[in-house]
Amino acid sequence: MRRKHRPAIVTAALAAASAAALALGLAAPAQAAKPAPKVAPGPYVALGDSFSAGSGVLPLTSANPLCAQSALNYPHLIAQRTGRALTDATCGGADTNDFYSAQYPGTPAQLSRLASDARFVTIGIGGNDSSVFTSIIQNCMTAGLTTLGFGSPCKNKYGSSYATTIQTKTYPAVRKAIADARAKAPKATIVVAGYPQVLPPTKGCYLAMPIASGDVPYVNGIEQILNGVIEQAARDNGVTFVDMWAPSAGRDACQLPWVRWVEPAIGSLQFVPVHPNAAGERAYADQIMAKVNL
């Protein structure tokens, strides 16, 4: 996810009744999974950044080439699977400001493309706000090169600054963007998607993602904070959050080409690295469709 000029480069508790039944030696009845909410028939509008636009996955749509919007991104896949009419406003490099103003000439504010008759809306936004995602990837790779992959130079230099920015700036911005989308399409079912794992839990893969080994958990932690505030913003607005972190375990940019959902910085098989590939976009579509009844 990178900003503007180029399409862009992370409980259930037991019921008291069940506990009481077990204490009495009774078998608690199995509870059926809560059915996914049924989405009313009608148009589908997709809002978001490069992870939603599928930037890097060919072929591209006829949208502004600067958006690098893929014809195989998850909005198009969902529309094809369900037969819904799609308005795809996603654009590489978008942040929440681009919900309200034109990102490029000829690329209008994303919320301006959300009509009141929409019945299904997906949103994937937040990583580009304050350039956090792009900045941490670029800065941590630069730091990793200076130490040949040893230590935690990025964490040592930036500490809690990224987390603070996400919590104080990204969170309220995403919360407002979701609220405004909900106000524009009050009858729509809205789904907000998080971001998948870019790195494995530990060690990393220095030759493909030149981030120092000690900074791999640091980068993962920042992405989890980002996903956490996006999830909270969705909950604040009473809309559905789709987690991509857990499903993408073992599918990060360090894995083999036929396994990974995200392409690496070095050796990427698509023209926008550190972004979901075609398999990653399919995974987004699968996870979203598993959450709602389209």
C-alpha positions as CSV (number, residue, x, y, z in Angstrom):
1,M,0.0,0.0,0.0
2,R,1.7,3.1,-1.1
3,R,0.4,6.6,-1.3
4,K,-0.9,8.4,-4.4
5,H,1.7,8.5,-7.1
6,R,2.0,4.8,-7.5
7,P,-0.6,2.1,-6.8
8,A,0.2,0.8,-3.6
9,I,3.0,-1.0,-2.0
10,V,-1.9,-6.7,9.5
11,T,-13.8,-14.8,22.2
12,A,-15.9,-16.9,23.0
13,A,-16.6,-17.7,26.6
14,L,-18.6,-20.7,27.8
15,A,-22.2,-19.8,28.6
16,A,-23.1,-20.0,32.2
17,A,-25.9,-22.5,31.4
18,S,-23.4,-24.8,29.7
19,A,-21.0,-24.5,32.7
20,A,-23.8,-25.3,35.1
21,A,-24.8,-28.3,33.0
22,L,-21.3,-29.6,33.0
23,A,-21.0,-29.1,36.7
24,L,-24.1,-31.3,37.1
25,G,-22.6,-33.9,34.9
26,L,-24.9,-33.2,32.1
27,A,-23.8,-32.9,28.5
28,A,-24.4,-29.4,27.1
29,P,-26.2,-29.5,23.8
30,A,-24.2,-28.5,20.8
31,Q,-25.1,-25.0,19.6
32,A,-25.6,-24.5,15.9
33,A,-23.5,-21.9,14.3
34,K,-25.2,-18.5,13.9
35,P,-26.4,-18.2,10.3
36,A,-24.8,-15.5,8.2
37,P,-27.1,-12.5,7.7
38,K,-29.0,-12.5,4.5
39,V,-28.1,-9.7,2.2
40,A,-31.0,-8.1,0.4
41,P,-30.9,-8.2,-3.4
42,G,-29.5,-5.1,-5.1
43,P,-26.3,-3.3,-6.1
44,Y,-22.9,-4.0,-4.7
45,V,-20.4,-1.1,-4.1
46,A,-16.8,-1.7,-3.2
47,L,-14.7,0.9,-1.5
48,G,-11.0,0.7,-0.5
49,D,-7.3,0.7,-1.3
50,S,-4.9,-1.4,-3.2
51,F,-5.5,-4.6,-1.2
52,S,-9.2,-4.3,-2.3
53,A,-8.4,-3.1,-5.8
54,G,-6.1,-6.1,-6.3
55,S,-3.3,-3.8,-7.5
56,G,-0.7,-5.9,-9.3
57,V,-3.1,-8.7,-10.4
58,L,-3.6,-8.7,-14.1
59,P,-5.7,-8.0,-16.1
60,L,-6.7,-4.5,-15.1
61,T,-10.2,-2.9,-15.4
62,S,-11.0,0.2,-17.5
63,A,-10.8,2.3,-14.4
64,N,-8.0,5.0,-14.0
65,P,-4.8,3.0,-14.7
66,L,-3.2,4.9,-11.7
67,C,-5.6,2.9,-9.5
68,A,-4.3,-0.4,-10.8
69,Q,-7.7,-1.9,-10.3
70,S,-7.8,-5.6,-11.2
71,A,-10.6,-7.4,-13.0
72,L,-9.8,-10.3,-10.7
73,N,-10.0,-8.4,-7.4
74,Y,-12.3,-9.7,-4.7
75,P,-15.1,-7.2,-5.5
76,H,-15.2,-8.5,-9.1
77,L,-15.0,-12.1,-7.9
78,I,-17.9,-11.6,-5.5
79,A,-20.0,-9.9,-8.2
80,Q,-19.3,-12.7,-10.6
81,R,-20.2,-15.3,-8.1
82,T,-23.4,-13.6,-7.0
83,G,-24.6,-11.9,-10.1
84,R,-24.8,-8.5,-8.4
85,A,-24.3,-5.3,-10.3
86,L,-20.9,-3.9,-9.1
87,T,-19.7,-0.4,-8.7
88,D,-16.0,-0.8,-7.9
89,A,-14.6,2.4,-6.5
90,T,-11.4,0.8,-5.1
91,C,-8.1,2.5,-6.0
92,G,-4.5,1.7,-5.2
93,G,-3.0,4.2,-2.8
94,A,-6.4,5.3,-1.3
95,D,-6.7,6.4,2.2
96,T,-9.8,7.6,4.1
97,N,-9.3,11.1,2.7
98,D,-10.1,9.7,-0.7
99,F,-13.6,8.8,0.5
100,Y,-14.3,12.5,0.5
101,S,-12.2,14.0,-2.3
102,A,-10.9,13.0,-5.7
103,Q,-7.8,10.9,-5.5
104,Y,-6.8,11.6,-9.1
105,P,-8.3,13.7,-11.9
106,G,-11.2,11.6,-13.2
107,T,-11.2,9.4,-10.1
108,P,-14.0,10.9,-7.9
109,A,-14.3,10.6,-4.2
110,Q,-15.2,7.0,-3.3
111,L,-18.2,7.9,-1.2
112,S,-19.7,9.8,-4.2
113,R,-20.1,6.5,-6.0
114,L,-22.0,5.0,-3.1
115,A,-25.7,5.4,-3.8
116,S,-28.6,5.0,-1.3
117,D,-29.9,2.0,-3.2
118,A,-26.8,-0.1,-2.5
119,R,-27.6,-3.3,-0.7
120,F,-24.1,-4.7,-0.2
121,V,-20.9,-2.7,0.5
122,T,-17.3,-3.8,1.2
123,I,-14.7,-1.6,2.7
124,G,-11.0,-2.2,2.9
125,I,-9.2,1.0,4.1
126,G,-6.8,2.3,6.7
127,G,-3.3,1.0,5.8
128,N,-2.4,4.1,3.8
129,D,-3.6,6.6,6.4
130,S,-0.6,8.6,7.6
131,S,1.3,6.3,5.2
132,V,1.8,3.8,8.1
133,F,1.9,0.6,6.1
134,T,4.1,1.7,3.3
135,S,6.3,3.6,5.7
136,I,6.9,0.7,8.1
137,I,7.7,-1.8,5.3
138,Q,10.0,0.6,3.5
139,N,11.7,1.9,6.7
140,C,12.1,-1.6,8.2
141,M,13.6,-2.9,4.9
142,T,16.0,0.0,4.8
143,A,17.0,-0.6,8.4
144,G,17.4,-4.3,7.8
145,L,19.8,-3.7,4.9
146,T,22.0,-1.6,7.2
147,T,22.4,-4.5,9.7
148,L,22.4,-7.3,7.1
149,G,19.3,-8.7,8.7
150,F,20.5,-8.9,12.3
151,G,19.0,-7.3,15.3
152,S,15.9,-5.1,15.5
153,P,17.0,-1.7,14.0
154,C,13.6,-0.7,12.9
155,K,12.0,-1.3,16.3
156,N,14.9,0.5,18.0
157,K,14.5,3.5,15.8
158,Y,10.7,3.9,15.6
159,G,9.5,2.2,18.8
160,S,5.8,2.9,19.5
161,S,5.5,5.8,17.0
162,Y,3.6,3.7,14.4
163,A,1.2,2.2,17.0
164,T,0.5,5.7,18.4
165,T,-0.3,7.0,14.9
166,I,-2.6,4.1,14.2
167,Q,-4.5,4.5,17.5
168,T,-4.8,8.3,17.4
169,K,-5.2,9.0,13.7
170,T,-6.1,5.9,11.7
171,Y,-8.8,4.6,14.1
172,P,-11.0,7.8,14.2
173,A,-10.5,8.2,10.4
174,V,-11.7,4.7,9.6
175,R,-14.5,4.9,12.1
176,K,-15.8,8.1,10.5
177,A,-15.4,6.7,7.0
178,I,-17.5,3.6,7.9
179,A,-20.1,5.8,9.6
180,D,-20.4,8.0,6.5
181,A,-20.7,5.0,4.2
182,R,-23.5,3.7,6.5
183,A,-25.3,7.0,6.4
184,K,-25.1,7.1,2.6
185,A,-26.5,3.5,2.2
186,P,-28.6,2.9,5.2
187,K,-30.2,-0.3,3.8
188,A,-26.9,-1.9,2.9
189,T,-25.1,-4.8,4.6
190,I,-21.6,-3.4,5.1
191,V,-18.5,-5.6,5.5
192,V,-15.2,-4.2,6.5
193,A,-12.1,-6.4,5.6
194,G,-8.8,-6.4,7.5
195,Y,-5.4,-7.1,6.1
196,P,-3.6,-10.5,5.7
197,Q,-0.3,-11.5,7.1
198,V,2.6,-10.2,5.1
199,L,5.4,-11.9,7.2
200,P,5.6,-15.1,9.1
201,P,5.4,-15.0,12.9
202,T,9.2,-15.1,13.4
203,K,12.5,-15.1,11.4
204,G,11.1,-13.8,8.1
205,C,12.9,-14.3,4.7
206,Y,15.6,-11.7,4.4
207,L,16.4,-12.4,0.7
208,A,12.8,-11.8,-0.3
209,M,11.7,-9.4,2.4
210,P,14.9,-7.7,3.7
211,I,13.6,-7.0,7.2
212,A,15.9,-7.8,10.1
213,S,14.9,-11.0,12.0
214,G,14.3,-9.0,15.2
215,D,12.0,-6.7,13.4
216,V,9.7,-9.4,12.0
217,P,7.6,-9.6,15.2
218,Y,7.6,-5.8,15.4
219,V,6.2,-5.4,12.0
220,N,3.6,-8.1,12.6
221,G,2.6,-6.4,15.9
222,I,2.0,-3.1,14.1
223,E,-0.1,-4.8,11.5
224,Q,-2.1,-6.5,14.2
225,I,-2.7,-3.1,15.9
226,L,-3.9,-1.8,12.5
227,N,-6.3,-4.7,12.1
228,G,-7.4,-4.2,15.7
229,V,-8.5,-0.6,15.2
230,I,-10.2,-1.4,11.9
231,E,-12.2,-4.2,13.7
232,Q,-13.1,-1.8,16.5
233,A,-14.2,0.9,14.0
234,A,-16.4,-1.7,12.4
235,R,-17.9,-2.8,15.7
236,D,-18.5,0.9,16.7
237,N,-20.7,1.2,13.6
238,G,-22.5,-2.1,14.0
239,V,-21.1,-3.6,10.8
240,T,-19.4,-6.9,10.0
241,F,-15.6,-7.3,10.2
242,V,-13.9,-9.9,8.2
243,D,-10.6,-11.1,9.6
244,M,-7.9,-11.9,7.1
245,W,-5.1,-12.3,9.6
246,A,-5.9,-15.8,10.9
247,P,-6.9,-17.3,7.5
248,S,-3.6,-16.1,6.0
249,A,-1.4,-17.9,8.5
250,G,1.2,-19.8,6.5
251,R,0.3,-17.8,3.3
252,D,2.6,-14.8,3.8
253,A,5.1,-13.4,1.4
254,C,7.9,-15.7,2.6
255,Q,6.1,-18.8,1.3
256,L,6.5,-20.6,-2.0
257,P,4.8,-19.0,-5.0
258,W,1.9,-21.6,-5.1
259,V,1.3,-21.2,-1.3
260,R,1.5,-17.5,-0.6
261,W,-1.3,-15.0,-0.8
262,V,1.0,-12.0,-0.7
263,E,3.9,-11.4,-3.0
264,P,7.3,-10.5,-1.6
265,A,9.3,-7.3,-2.1
266,I,12.1,-9.2,-4.0
267,G,11.0,-11.9,-6.5
268,S,7.4,-10.8,-6.8
269,L,5.5,-12.5,-9.6
270,Q,3.4,-9.4,-10.1
271,F,4.1,-5.7,-10.8
272,V,3.0,-4.5,-7.4
273,P,5.0,-6.3,-4.7
274,V,4.0,-6.8,-1.0
275,H,0.3,-7.0,-2.1
276,P,-2.2,-9.9,-2.5
277,N,-1.8,-12.0,-5.6
278,A,-4.7,-13.7,-7.4
279,A,-4.9,-16.4,-4.7
280,G,-5.0,-13.7,-2.1
281,E,-7.9,-11.9,-3.8
282,R,-9.8,-15.2,-4.0
283,A,-9.2,-15.8,-0.3
284,Y,-10.7,-12.3,0.4
285,A,-13.7,-13.2,-1.6
286,D,-14.1,-16.6,0.1
287,Q,-13.8,-15.1,3.6
288,I,-16.3,-12.3,2.9
289,M,-18.8,-14.7,1.4
290,A,-18.4,-17.0,4.4
291,K,-19.5,-14.1,6.6
292,V,-22.6,-13.0,4.8
293,N,-25.3,-14.7,2.9
294,L,-25.2,-13.3,-0.6
